[in-house]
Amino acid sequence: MKLELTSEMRAAMPLIEQLEAEGHEAVFVGGAVRDAVLGLSVHDIDIATSALPEQVMALFPKCIPTGLQHGTVTVVQEGETYEVTTYRTESEYEQFRKPSSVAYVLQLDEDLLRRDFTMNAMAIRQSGSVYDPYDGLSDLHKFRLRCVGKADERLQEDALRMLRAIRFLGTYGLRPVPSLWRAMKAYKPLLRHIAMERVQAELDKMLSGDVPERALAWLGASGLWADFKEAVPPDLLARIQEIAEDGRDEMASLGSLEHLDERWAAILLSLQADEKDAQELLASLRLPNKRTSLIMTVLRLHSELAVRVNTGDEPGIRAAWLASVIRFGEEAAMHWLHVVRALKPQAGQVSEESANRLSAMLEEMPVKSLKQLAVSGNDLQQALSRKAGPWMSIMLKRLLIAAASGEVANERDKLLAASLLWNEEGI
């Protein structure tokens, strides 16, 4: 099979040409080859070569020795970076994750043999011809995921490959061959050796796909959740297993959410996670504090609003929504609206009509934060002739609520007049 090289590959072609001009073999490998074969957009370009790292560094003026212990040199060319790795085989793996050492080889077949799945063990030569010694093309055409060599060996070498398998099943709409599925079931306890940061990175990649719910369905069916290094809270795990066993598709619209952390929030709401379990799971996955804060804020908003918004009590709904927007912020309120629109009614408990009504209210709010308020604490001090103190925060919040609800126009003079009146009345 011969492919027309992608623009990214053409941009990297001078590296291939220079390596081959010096008598070395050089080919494109990895995910870029797989995606080019499938007609998908190509991102990171990786090159494998028979040249040793020192020979690569001697050929190109700007190199970064990013992974010399594994034979990898990063070459900088025309402002782009390319990883160039010497053909290698790998020794025994340590802690079910990384090889203890590598040995350089001259044959491309030996290098491709160490890779995880057949669809990732293809190469593209300078001519555009696809080199496929392990039938990756056939597997892709048959929509199946298969290990290079024996699945038992590949998964015991690197337990993270089980989560990569789930990601590939979801992203590319594949099915695992029986040997792979059996091996995943047999060796899933090895995931307890994998750092949670690595688990989180794979889960994020799963959720970033076009059809994240497909990967989640495979993840639930595999039972891998139960074998992470840090345990998933029992109630959440039971819910995941229940959904997997029943075959229910409770997250069918997850892919409609553009923001990754909205997808996380939607999953936790679908699993009916309480605040403690959600916080525990996100902490175990080592999500950065900023991301955790956003997800937990969406969950707290949901807890306060979900039941109330369908009561029909318009004044109460409006007051609760206004208070929540002021308390949690406009951005969090928008994230929550996106999430509840994507959830099925039984999980979201907010109808499309209610979500639309709240969205309209949010748009109509003339002011949503203290930054937008037309008066400051200094203005209040001068107008009321009072020293700074806790009263300022109370008065500013009261003014913000009044301005947000339309009770008082967000104009300096009118806000100060209201503050004078409330001050005199002791409000």
Steps between C-alpha positions, in 0.01 A plus 500: 500500500626845409378822664520863405706650781325749726616862514655430841697208359613703201627769738706234682627337180837688500594303814421168331688603187809613690514182708466282191755707308750401772422133450250454786148368473229736628118470506193661652353294786238512775165672525562728203527195273185343644300822461633567150391150394153571640480837325493689830685818592860439599669672792833393653749362249736226624791363300683169555843444354788257486735791586634509855413803718848648467478468121164680502643780715799535268271544198270773627618832644224540757428194712370442854611175672153440645526123544847377424462207740226372268663613176286808444622837375272798436597678180391861452438588135327813368361572846343152530620219725527137393588198714755281323553161666752231415362155415506305825385202695408512867610287793292382796251762616520645850187544715283397204562833329850576363784293351808480721720553192491516121725352231544659159426290192535549127173344384172690490301179558663452840416856600136465397473167681538672841194723446163448668236451229522406134344829390790678673763270349491640146749731333497729198808525282624804311312382191169496686480120505359349819714232661272268698670178613241419769176556304390823665323607181292183494407544865391858442290402199333234715451748786691290748770577754775241531835493678828453319595147595340353812254717692602342831860611449418850376270581793734355761783712359304823539171491690407848378441341159166377635376857536651589163304210353177640644582841355565355155181292512301816568684739271509278193182298549686168523436173677767305689598159369420225755865454602532867591173510694592185694842643583349828621267309732785280625762769559295801606633473861836614357350848467568535872862558406418796274524854636165677523638793299542260205148363551358852505682591179349198322151572635528860382597379152202261499264780596649738243392283207208564268299214653621482863198297608624210286829482689316529831277206406808285428665621820194401703477160330869429558482556875830691496355768730523252789875451468643850505788559740269715713152360543192657345247581778284187554165664422634638171655167408172319571315748280753458216467122518121520512488714185749268324303185592166647393647636177332834558616793290468784750760726342395500136542877460834533675674578172285811456695670780803687369673552835687201647410582860134540410523139383649399834220683684238333280645155579494565875141626483397196296660280765304693766826572681470690825747779575727284717535218245550742212770688688670174597505370143636822352768522770608140435535579129725796582294750305643852540323713761359738240334217308370334816355833616308546175358146505401518867340842449280355224399217734419743783294717267310192394436399858352840578299552185400173332191423706394862548491604133218262410265607783314765301569760771626770264593762765679233705680362195610846393627588849687170536656531154605859558657408835683205346639705212628761746642239736666269246556738210366534146756263350407217737131562436558469124696176549214359707243591235708322234526190718130468588405542135724204413370273775201273464200636698520234771863589567480876444159561655480824302281519192614669179227760555630581848858523378396739223309715749800521733729582210270788401498627859878490509523700180258760633684551831646853475785422740637166616808574714646760734748598229207612285338701781512877442615573856797386708577469869676836493189661350290363787749620765488854366125509443413356842791657691584165657827325568581180312361185659288189445200720420658589163492142372141459620390824335677424171335157480161654575554758227612229259183298560289812455677594176495144365127465564422840351381638834756781470664615177873430481584871509729660757260766625206263533704232675642754746151636566379147578799443729425825691140392550593149617769642728249732666252216538768271642461245216 
